[in-house]
């Protein structure tokens, strides 16, 4: 099952874009929030109940030794607060605690949708939802992710989706974590 875990990590990081762009300041600073969460999790080393599935095969694990930067990298990638993205998203504020960003039609960026719901007391994210996708003639992937916080700390996270090379079958995956 360790190979399943390693394969899943490789799948998730294979499409990472390590280049960082200048921040725009127009959108919610998801990257700043995630960086603070990652630093806190690395310091406190909480116990995590984790479920990993790849192609229908699954494994459950408990651990305190998680590389949080890698584990939560897709949430960092979901940050759209980049100068080059300023005109690419429709912004909705259904209420004072909710930010919704939808990629405009015709735009081709990895984050298709991002929703951040703030806690009314702390004004920090209580829930983050995102859809990331990429497609070209050789490769397609879609990842749907969400996380929930309690008292300002991430308590649950969920990542699911698929990756597919043009000549191979879809490879569905799921990662769920519950932080104690």
ABEGO torsion letter per residue (X at the ends): XAAAAAAAAAAAAAABBABBBBBAGABBBAAAAAAAAAAAAAAAGBBBBBBBBBGGBBBBBBBABBBAAAAAAAAAAABABBAAAAAABBBBBABAABBBBBBBBGBBBABABBBBBBBAAAGBBABBBBBBBBBBAABBBBBBBBBBBBGGBBABBBBBEBBBBAABBBBBBBBBBBBX
